Amino acid sequence: MTEEININDTAREILAKIDEAWADPIVLRKDIAKFSCGLVTTKTMGTLDCEGHGIPNILINGKIAYTKKDVINWLASRISKQESAKKIRGAPRRGKNDVLLQR
């Protein structure tokens, strides 16, 4: 019998490690990819901010910045369990916007 992995516990551990690894209290938008280990890009954050779905931010000397706490909380709010499609012929396709499954 395999051990069931609790996605919330795993995600909490990952976010705690990210939090520990970043010494600064703020995260510049240009550093968001580095902070999130590539989970979120600078371009994505810019787009989300413009659409009003981003992280609360502040402007410092012309640079957009987020508090580390706000970034961690935002990342935590976006966690969801992703079921992987079986890699067999005839497996159900996901949406047309899923790049991995487009033909």
N, C-alpha and C positions, 0 to 999 in steps of 0.2 A: 504494500500500500504506500503510495507516495504522499509526502507531506504537503498539505495545502498551504500555499503562500498567501498571506493576507496583504493585498495590494496597498492598503492604507499604512500598515506598519512599514513595509518596504519603502514606500514613498516618504514617510516621515524620517526614516533613517537617511535616505539620500539627501533630503532637504536639510537635515541637521548637519550632515557632512559639508554641504555647500556653505551653510551658515558659518561653520567653524573655520573653513578654509579662507573665507573673505574677511580680512581684518578691518577694512574700512567701514564706517557706519553708513556710507552712501555708495550707490552704484550709478556710474554715469551711463547714459543710454548707449554710448559708443562701446561700453564694456559689458553690456548685458549678455552677449553671447559667451564671453569668457566666464562671467559670473555663473551663468546657467549651464555651463559645460556644453554649449551648443544647442540647448533645448529651445532657445528663443533667440532670434536675430535682431540686430539693430533696426533693420528695415521693418520687421514685423511689429516691433514696439512703436516705431514712428507711425505706422499705419493705424495700429490700435489706439494710440493717443489721439490721432486726428479724428477717429471715429467715435471717440468718447468711451472706449472700452479698455483703455490702458490703465496703468498704475498711476495713482496720484503723484505728480512730479513737481519739482521746483527748478527754477532757472538760476544758475550760478555762473556769472561771467559769460553768458551766452551759451552755456552748456546745460542740457537737460539732465537732471539727476533724480534718482529715486532713493528713498531710505531702504536700507537692507531689509528691515522688517517688512516693509510694504511689498518688496519683491518676493520674499519668501512666502508671505501670505497669499499673494497673487498666484504664484506657482502652485501652491497647495490647493487653491480653489479650482485650478484647471486639471487636476489629476482625475483620470478616469481609467477604469479597467478596459483594456483593449483585447478583444478576442481575436486571435489570428485565424485567418482562413486556412483551411487545409490545402496543402500543396499537392492536390491530386486533380486529375482531369475532371472537369465538370463541377469544380467547387464553385459555390455561389460568388458572383462578382459583387464588389462593393460599388459605391457610387461612382459616377463618371469622373469625379474630381480626384479620386484616389490614384495618384500617379503610379504607384507600384503595380496596379492592376490594369492600367490602360494598355491598349494594344495599338 
